[in-house]
Amino acid sequence: MDNVEMILMSNYYHIYPNGNQTRNENFISLPRKGAIHELEEDFNLLLEVDSDLASAYQETIVMLKEMTNAEYETLKDTLV
């Protein structure tokens, strides 16, 4: 799994310490631009605490900005 898929999966699902996971319907229901907005907010918070993770978020944001809405929905469907 590449960085983009890893970042999206970590937003599509809530993953708990015991290994259980639930779908994050709020993030899943967002259109591409809404997902970008949420990721940008997280990116800005991560800049000061985890530069590696911030870099992965930045890569994801750039990729989503380059996609069409249809391409994003197809990617989302494969991951959810």
Jmol script that loads the backbone (N, CA, C; Angstrom):
load data "model"
ATOM      1  N   MET A   1       0.850  -1.175   0.000  1.00  0.00           N
ATOM      2  CA  MET A   1       0.000   0.000   0.000  1.00  0.00           C
ATOM      3  C   MET A   1       0.898   1.242   0.000  1.00  0.00           C
ATOM      4  N   ASP A   2       0.616   2.179  -0.885  1.00  0.00           N
ATOM      5  CA  ASP A   2       1.436   3.388  -0.940  1.00  0.00           C
ATOM      6  C   ASP A   2       0.933   4.431   0.063  1.00  0.00           C
ATOM      7  N   ASN A   3       1.670   5.525   0.182  1.00  0.00           N
ATOM      8  CA  ASN A   3       1.323   6.572   1.151  1.00  0.00           C
ATOM      9  C   ASN A   3      -0.087   7.106   0.950  1.00  0.00           C
ATOM     10  N   VAL A   4      -0.473   7.325  -0.294  1.00  0.00           N
ATOM     11  CA  VAL A   4      -1.791   7.891  -0.576  1.00  0.00           C
ATOM     12  C   VAL A   4      -2.881   6.957  -0.067  1.00  0.00           C
ATOM     13  N   GLU A   5      -2.780   5.679  -0.392  1.00  0.00           N
ATOM     14  CA  GLU A   5      -3.778   4.718   0.072  1.00  0.00           C
ATOM     15  C   GLU A   5      -3.775   4.617   1.592  1.00  0.00           C
ATOM     16  N   MET A   6      -2.595   4.638   2.207  1.00  0.00           N
ATOM     17  CA  MET A   6      -2.489   4.549   3.658  1.00  0.00           C
ATOM     18  C   MET A   6      -3.181   5.743   4.323  1.00  0.00           C
ATOM     19  N   ILE A   7      -2.931   6.945   3.813  1.00  0.00           N
ATOM     20  CA  ILE A   7      -3.545   8.141   4.392  1.00  0.00           C
ATOM     21  C   ILE A   7      -5.059   8.099   4.205  1.00  0.00           C
ATOM     22  N   LEU A   8      -5.517   7.740   3.025  1.00  0.00           N
ATOM     23  CA  LEU A   8      -6.963   7.672   2.796  1.00  0.00           C
ATOM     24  C   LEU A   8      -7.612   6.616   3.681  1.00  0.00           C
ATOM     25  N   MET A   9      -7.005   5.447   3.789  1.00  0.00           N
ATOM     26  CA  MET A   9      -7.565   4.385   4.636  1.00  0.00           C
ATOM     27  C   MET A   9      -7.643   4.834   6.093  1.00  0.00           C
ATOM     28  N   SER A  10      -6.639   5.562   6.554  1.00  0.00           N
ATOM     29  CA  SER A  10      -6.652   6.019   7.948  1.00  0.00           C
ATOM     30  C   SER A  10      -7.729   7.076   8.185  1.00  0.00           C
ATOM     31  N   ASN A  11      -8.233   7.665   7.117  1.00  0.00           N
ATOM     32  CA  ASN A  11      -9.338   8.614   7.242  1.00  0.00           C
ATOM     33  C   ASN A  11     -10.694   7.966   6.974  1.00  0.00           C
ATOM     34  N   TYR A  12     -10.735   6.926   6.158  1.00  0.00           N
ATOM     35  CA  TYR A  12     -11.985   6.220   5.878  1.00  0.00           C
ATOM     36  C   TYR A  12     -12.427   5.351   7.050  1.00  0.00           C
ATOM     37  N   TYR A  13     -11.490   4.966   7.901  1.00  0.00           N
ATOM     38  CA  TYR A  13     -11.786   4.069   9.018  1.00  0.00           C
ATOM     39  C   TYR A  13     -11.230   4.615  10.319  1.00  0.00           C
ATOM     40  N   HIS A  14     -11.988   4.391  11.412  1.00  0.00           N
ATOM     41  CA  HIS A  14     -11.478   4.628  12.762  1.00  0.00           C
ATOM     42  C   HIS A  14     -10.859   3.301  13.185  1.00  0.00           C
ATOM     43  N   ILE A  15      -9.593   3.316  13.544  1.00  0.00           N
ATOM     44  CA  ILE A  15      -8.906   2.093  13.949  1.00  0.00           C
ATOM     45  C   ILE A  15      -8.594   2.208  15.434  1.00  0.00           C
ATOM     46  N   TYR A  16      -9.046   1.214  16.201  1.00  0.00           N
ATOM     47  CA  TYR A  16      -8.916   1.243  17.652  1.00  0.00           C
ATOM     48  C   TYR A  16      -7.737   0.398  18.110  1.00  0.00           C
ATOM     49  N   PRO A  17      -7.207   0.689  19.308  1.00  0.00           N
ATOM     50  CA  PRO A  17      -6.037  -0.048  19.822  1.00  0.00           C
ATOM     51  C   PRO A  17      -6.230  -1.563  19.876  1.00  0.00           C
ATOM     52  N   ASN A  18      -7.466  -2.015  20.051  1.00  0.00           N
ATOM     53  CA  ASN A  18      -7.717  -3.455  20.119  1.00  0.00           C
ATOM     54  C   ASN A  18      -7.797  -4.106  18.738  1.00  0.00           C
ATOM     55  N   GLY A  19      -7.594  -3.313  17.692  1.00  0.00           N
ATOM     56  CA  GLY A  19      -7.601  -3.848  16.332  1.00  0.00           C
ATOM     57  C   GLY A  19      -8.928  -3.704  15.614  1.00  0.00           C
ATOM     58  N   ASN A  20      -9.973  -3.373  16.347  1.00  0.00           N
ATOM     59  CA  ASN A  20     -11.273  -3.174  15.710  1.00  0.00           C
ATOM     60  C   ASN A  20     -11.253  -1.903  14.872  1.00  0.00           C
ATOM     61  N   GLN A  21     -12.111  -1.876  13.884  1.00  0.00           N
ATOM     62  CA  GLN A  21     -12.230  -0.676  13.062  1.00  0.00           C
ATOM     63  C   GLN A  21     -13.681  -0.457  12.679  1.00  0.00           C
ATOM     64  N   THR A  22     -14.040   0.801  12.525  1.00  0.00           N
ATOM     65  CA  THR A  22     -15.368   1.169  12.053  1.00  0.00           C
ATOM     66  C   THR A  22     -15.202   2.190  10.937  1.00  0.00           C
ATOM     67  N   ARG A  23     -16.184   2.214  10.071  1.00  0.00           N
ATOM     68  CA  ARG A  23     -16.144   3.154   8.953  1.00  0.00           C
ATOM     69  C   ARG A  23     -16.361   4.575   9.463  1.00  0.00           C
ATOM     70  N   ASN A  24     -15.606   5.510   8.931  1.00  0.00           N
ATOM     71  CA  ASN A  24     -15.774   6.928   9.235  1.00  0.00           C
ATOM     72  C   ASN A  24     -16.694   7.500   8.156  1.00  0.00           C
ATOM     73  N   GLU A  25     -17.987   7.354   8.384  1.00  0.00           N
ATOM     74  CA  GLU A  25     -18.973   7.748   7.372  1.00  0.00           C
ATOM     75  C   GLU A  25     -18.892   9.237   7.049  1.00  0.00           C
ATOM     76  N   ASN A  26     -18.488  10.050   8.016  1.00  0.00           N
ATOM     77  CA  ASN A  26     -18.366  11.492   7.753  1.00  0.00           C
ATOM     78  C   ASN A  26     -17.334  11.757   6.664  1.00  0.00           C
ATOM     79  N   PHE A  27     -16.172  11.111   6.759  1.00  0.00           N
ATOM     80  CA  PHE A  27     -15.134  11.328   5.752  1.00  0.00           C
ATOM     81  C   PHE A  27     -15.494  10.623   4.442  1.00  0.00           C
ATOM     82  N   ILE A  28     -16.028   9.418   4.541  1.00  0.00           N
ATOM     83  CA  ILE A  28     -16.383   8.650   3.344  1.00  0.00           C
ATOM     84  C   ILE A  28     -17.391   9.417   2.486  1.00  0.00           C
ATOM     85  N   SER A  29     -18.311  10.114   3.136  1.00  0.00           N
ATOM     86  CA  SER A  29     -19.370  10.807   2.384  1.00  0.00           C
ATOM     87  C   SER A  29     -18.904  12.105   1.720  1.00  0.00           C
ATOM     88  N   LEU A  30     -17.707  12.560   2.055  1.00  0.00           N
ATOM     89  CA  LEU A  30     -17.219  13.813   1.475  1.00  0.00           C
ATOM     90  C   LEU A  30     -16.879  13.656  -0.006  1.00  0.00           C
ATOM     91  N   PRO A  31     -17.212  14.658  -0.802  1.00  0.00           N
ATOM     92  CA  PRO A  31     -16.722  14.655  -2.185  1.00  0.00           C
ATOM     93  C   PRO A  31     -15.219  14.938  -2.180  1.00  0.00           C
ATOM     94  N   ARG A  32     -14.592  14.839  -3.316  1.00  0.00           N
ATOM     95  CA  ARG A  32     -13.139  15.022  -3.437  1.00  0.00           C
ATOM     96  C   ARG A  32     -12.666  16.331  -2.807  1.00  0.00           C
ATOM     97  N   LYS A  33     -13.319  17.433  -3.120  1.00  0.00           N
ATOM     98  CA  LYS A  33     -12.878  18.731  -2.580  1.00  0.00           C
ATOM     99  C   LYS A  33     -13.040  18.799  -1.067  1.00  0.00           C
ATOM    100  N   GLY A  34     -14.063  18.162  -0.534  1.00  0.00           N
ATOM    101  CA  GLY A  34     -14.246  18.116   0.913  1.00  0.00           C
ATOM    102  C   GLY A  34     -13.163  17.292   1.580  1.00  0.00           C
ATOM    103  N   ALA A  35     -12.797  16.182   0.953  1.00  0.00           N
ATOM    104  CA  ALA A  35     -11.719  15.343   1.479  1.00  0.00           C
ATOM    105  C   ALA A  35     -10.402  16.116   1.466  1.00  0.00           C
ATOM    106  N   ILE A  36     -10.159  16.845   0.389  1.00  0.00           N
ATOM    107  CA  ILE A  36      -8.936  17.656   0.304  1.00  0.00           C
ATOM    108  C   ILE A  36      -8.909  18.675   1.442  1.00  0.00           C
ATOM    109  N   HIS A  37     -10.021  19.327   1.680  1.00  0.00           N
ATOM    110  CA  HIS A  37     -10.093  20.329   2.751  1.00  0.00           C
ATOM    111  C   HIS A  37      -9.758  19.703   4.110  1.00  0.00           C
ATOM    112  N   GLU A  38     -10.351  18.556   4.406  1.00  0.00           N
ATOM    113  CA  GLU A  38     -10.082  17.874   5.679  1.00  0.00           C
ATOM    114  C   GLU A  38      -8.613  17.476   5.789  1.00  0.00           C
ATOM    115  N   LEU A  39      -8.068  16.941   4.711  1.00  0.00           N
ATOM    116  CA  LEU A  39      -6.661  16.532   4.721  1.00  0.00           C
ATOM    117  C   LEU A  39      -5.736  17.734   4.890  1.00  0.00           C
ATOM    118  N   GLU A  40      -6.094  18.860   4.286  1.00  0.00           N
ATOM    119  CA  GLU A  40      -5.277  20.076   4.435  1.00  0.00           C
ATOM    120  C   GLU A  40      -5.277  20.565   5.884  1.00  0.00           C
ATOM    121  N   GLU A  41      -6.425  20.467   6.556  1.00  0.00           N
ATOM    122  CA  GLU A  41      -6.483  20.858   7.967  1.00  0.00           C
ATOM    123  C   GLU A  41      -5.565  19.971   8.805  1.00  0.00           C
ATOM    124  N   ASP A  42      -5.639  18.656   8.576  1.00  0.00           N
ATOM    125  CA  ASP A  42      -4.769  17.724   9.302  1.00  0.00           C
ATOM    126  C   ASP A  42      -3.301  17.985   8.972  1.00  0.00           C
ATOM    127  N   PHE A  43      -3.014  18.239   7.708  1.00  0.00           N
ATOM    128  CA  PHE A  43      -1.644  18.521   7.275  1.00  0.00           C
ATOM    129  C   PHE A  43      -1.062  19.702   8.051  1.00  0.00           C
ATOM    130  N   ASN A  44      -1.828  20.768   8.175  1.00  0.00           N
ATOM    131  CA  ASN A  44      -1.347  21.958   8.878  1.00  0.00           C
ATOM    132  C   ASN A  44      -1.046  21.664  10.344  1.00  0.00           C
ATOM    133  N   LEU A  45      -1.837  20.804  10.967  1.00  0.00           N
ATOM    134  CA  LEU A  45      -1.577  20.414  12.355  1.00  0.00           C
ATOM    135  C   LEU A  45      -0.340  19.530  12.460  1.00  0.00           C
ATOM    136  N   LEU A  46      -0.152  18.664  11.485  1.00  0.00           N
ATOM    137  CA  LEU A  46       0.964  17.714  11.519  1.00  0.00           C
ATOM    138  C   LEU A  46       2.315  18.354  11.229  1.00  0.00           C
ATOM    139  N   LEU A  47       2.323  19.478  10.559  1.00  0.00           N
ATOM    140  CA  LEU A  47       3.586  20.132  10.193  1.00  0.00           C
ATOM    141  C   LEU A  47       4.512  20.318  11.390  1.00  0.00           C
ATOM    142  N   GLU A  48       3.939  20.614  12.540  1.00  0.00           N
ATOM    143  CA  GLU A  48       4.753  20.899  13.720  1.00  0.00           C
ATOM    144  C   GLU A  48       5.093  19.666  14.537  1.00  0.00           C
ATOM    145  N   VAL A  49       4.381  18.566  14.335  1.00  0.00           N
ATOM    146  CA  VAL A  49       4.590  17.411  15.217  1.00  0.00           C
ATOM    147  C   VAL A  49       5.157  16.174  14.530  1.00  0.00           C
ATOM    148  N   ASP A  50       4.918  16.019  13.234  1.00  0.00           N
ATOM    149  CA  ASP A  50       5.385  14.808  12.550  1.00  0.00           C
ATOM    150  C   ASP A  50       5.620  15.121  11.071  1.00  0.00           C
ATOM    151  N   SER A  51       6.836  15.501  10.752  1.00  0.00           N
ATOM    152  CA  SER A  51       7.129  15.939   9.384  1.00  0.00           C
ATOM    153  C   SER A  51       6.988  14.809   8.364  1.00  0.00           C
ATOM    154  N   ASP A  52       7.287  13.571   8.762  1.00  0.00           N
ATOM    155  CA  ASP A  52       7.140  12.446   7.830  1.00  0.00           C
ATOM    156  C   ASP A  52       5.676  12.216   7.478  1.00  0.00           C
ATOM    157  N   LEU A  53       4.821  12.220   8.498  1.00  0.00           N
ATOM    158  CA  LEU A  53       3.393  12.034   8.252  1.00  0.00           C
ATOM    159  C   LEU A  53       2.828  13.230   7.488  1.00  0.00           C
ATOM    160  N   ALA A  54       3.286  14.421   7.809  1.00  0.00           N
ATOM    161  CA  ALA A  54       2.851  15.616   7.075  1.00  0.00           C
ATOM    162  C   ALA A  54       3.218  15.494   5.601  1.00  0.00           C
ATOM    163  N   SER A  55       4.385  14.955   5.325  1.00  0.00           N
ATOM    164  CA  SER A  55       4.819  14.762   3.940  1.00  0.00           C
ATOM    165  C   SER A  55       3.899  13.787   3.210  1.00  0.00           C
ATOM    166  N   ALA A  56       3.487  12.721   3.889  1.00  0.00           N
ATOM    167  CA  ALA A  56       2.567  11.753   3.287  1.00  0.00           C
ATOM    168  C   ALA A  56       1.210  12.403   3.025  1.00  0.00           C
ATOM    169  N   TYR A  57       0.764  13.249   3.937  1.00  0.00           N
ATOM    170  CA  TYR A  57      -0.494  13.975   3.733  1.00  0.00           C
ATOM    171  C   TYR A  57      -0.375  14.910   2.536  1.00  0.00           C
ATOM    172  N   GLN A  58       0.759  15.606   2.436  1.00  0.00           N
ATOM    173  CA  GLN A  58       0.963  16.528   1.318  1.00  0.00           C
ATOM    174  C   GLN A  58       0.926  15.775  -0.013  1.00  0.00           C
ATOM    175  N   GLU A  59       1.569  14.616  -0.064  1.00  0.00           N
ATOM    176  CA  GLU A  59       1.553  13.786  -1.273  1.00  0.00           C
ATOM    177  C   GLU A  59       0.125  13.403  -1.639  1.00  0.00           C
ATOM    178  N   THR A  60      -0.666  13.051  -0.638  1.00  0.00           N
ATOM    179  CA  THR A  60      -2.056  12.661  -0.866  1.00  0.00           C
ATOM    180  C   THR A  60      -2.870  13.838  -1.378  1.00  0.00           C
ATOM    181  N   ILE A  61      -2.693  14.991  -0.776  1.00  0.00           N
ATOM    182  CA  ILE A  61      -3.422  16.194  -1.189  1.00  0.00           C
ATOM    183  C   ILE A  61      -3.104  16.543  -2.639  1.00  0.00           C
ATOM    184  N   VAL A  62      -1.839  16.518  -2.998  1.00  0.00           N
ATOM    185  CA  VAL A  62      -1.432  16.826  -4.374  1.00  0.00           C
ATOM    186  C   VAL A  62      -2.078  15.846  -5.348  1.00  0.00           C
ATOM    187  N   MET A  63      -2.052  14.563  -5.007  1.00  0.00           N
ATOM    188  CA  MET A  63      -2.632  13.559  -5.900  1.00  0.00           C
ATOM    189  C   MET A  63      -4.139  13.782  -6.062  1.00  0.00           C
ATOM    190  N   LEU A  64      -4.840  14.056  -4.948  1.00  0.00           N
ATOM    191  CA  LEU A  64      -6.285  14.266  -5.041  1.00  0.00           C
ATOM    192  C   LEU A  64      -6.617  15.518  -5.848  1.00  0.00           C
ATOM    193  N   LYS A  65      -5.800  16.553  -5.750  1.00  0.00           N
ATOM    194  CA  LYS A  65      -6.035  17.769  -6.534  1.00  0.00           C
ATOM    195  C   LYS A  65      -5.866  17.516  -8.025  1.00  0.00           C
ATOM    196  N   GLU A  66      -5.017  16.556  -8.372  1.00  0.00           N
ATOM    197  CA  GLU A  66      -4.777  16.233  -9.782  1.00  0.00           C
ATOM    198  C   GLU A  66      -5.831  15.292 -10.354  1.00  0.00           C
ATOM    199  N   MET A  67      -6.612  14.647  -9.496  1.00  0.00           N
ATOM    200  CA  MET A  67      -7.641  13.700  -9.941  1.00  0.00           C
ATOM    201  C   MET A  67      -8.917  14.439 -10.339  1.00  0.00           C
ATOM    202  N   THR A  68      -9.708  13.763 -11.146  1.00  0.00           N
ATOM    203  CA  THR A  68     -11.068  14.229 -11.387  1.00  0.00           C
ATOM    204  C   THR A  68     -11.942  13.691 -10.257  1.00  0.00           C
ATOM    205  N   ASN A  69     -13.152  14.220 -10.157  1.00  0.00           N
ATOM    206  CA  ASN A  69     -14.089  13.710  -9.156  1.00  0.00           C
ATOM    207  C   ASN A  69     -14.371  12.230  -9.385  1.00  0.00           C
ATOM    208  N   ALA A  70     -14.532  11.841 -10.641  1.00  0.00           N
ATOM    209  CA  ALA A  70     -14.819  10.442 -10.966  1.00  0.00           C
ATOM    210  C   ALA A  70     -13.652   9.536 -10.585  1.00  0.00           C
ATOM    211  N   GLU A  71     -12.435   9.981 -10.837  1.00  0.00           N
ATOM    212  CA  GLU A  71     -11.258   9.186 -10.464  1.00  0.00           C
ATOM    213  C   GLU A  71     -11.176   9.010  -8.950  1.00  0.00           C
ATOM    214  N   TYR A  72     -11.496  10.072  -8.210  1.00  0.00           N
ATOM    215  CA  TYR A  72     -11.475   9.973  -6.752  1.00  0.00           C
ATOM    216  C   TYR A  72     -12.526   8.978  -6.271  1.00  0.00           C
ATOM    217  N   GLU A  73     -13.727   9.056  -6.819  1.00  0.00           N
ATOM    218  CA  GLU A  73     -14.791   8.137  -6.398  1.00  0.00           C
ATOM    219  C   GLU A  73     -14.416   6.688  -6.702  1.00  0.00           C
ATOM    220  N   THR A  74     -13.768   6.455  -7.826  1.00  0.00           N
ATOM    221  CA  THR A  74     -13.317   5.101  -8.168  1.00  0.00           C
ATOM    222  C   THR A  74     -12.282   4.620  -7.166  1.00  0.00           C
ATOM    223  N   LEU A  75     -11.322   5.468  -6.832  1.00  0.00           N
ATOM    224  CA  LEU A  75     -10.309   5.111  -5.841  1.00  0.00           C
ATOM    225  C   LEU A  75     -10.962   4.836  -4.494  1.00  0.00           C
ATOM    226  N   LYS A  76     -11.880   5.700  -4.095  1.00  0.00           N
ATOM    227  CA  LYS A  76     -12.572   5.522  -2.815  1.00  0.00           C
ATOM    228  C   LYS A  76     -13.314   4.190  -2.797  1.00  0.00           C
ATOM    229  N   ASP A  77     -13.997   3.870  -3.880  1.00  0.00           N
ATOM    230  CA  ASP A  77     -14.738   2.606  -3.954  1.00  0.00           C
ATOM    231  C   ASP A  77     -13.829   1.392  -3.806  1.00  0.00           C
ATOM    232  N   THR A  78     -12.596   1.485  -4.285  1.00  0.00           N
ATOM    233  CA  THR A  78     -11.678   0.346  -4.153  1.00  0.00           C
ATOM    234  C   THR A  78     -11.138   0.216  -2.733  1.00  0.00           C
ATOM    235  N   LEU A  79     -11.110   1.313  -1.981  1.00  0.00           N
ATOM    236  CA  LEU A  79     -10.537   1.287  -0.633  1.00  0.00           C
ATOM    237  C   LEU A  79     -11.560   1.081   0.476  1.00  0.00           C
ATOM    238  N   VAL A  80     -12.809   1.444   0.217  1.00  0.00           N
ATOM    239  CA  VAL A  80     -13.831   1.363   1.280  1.00  0.00           C
ATOM    240  C   VAL A  80     -14.534   0.035   1.258  1.00  0.00           C
TER     241      VAL A  80
END
end "model"
wireframe off; spacefill off
backbone 0.3
color backbone group
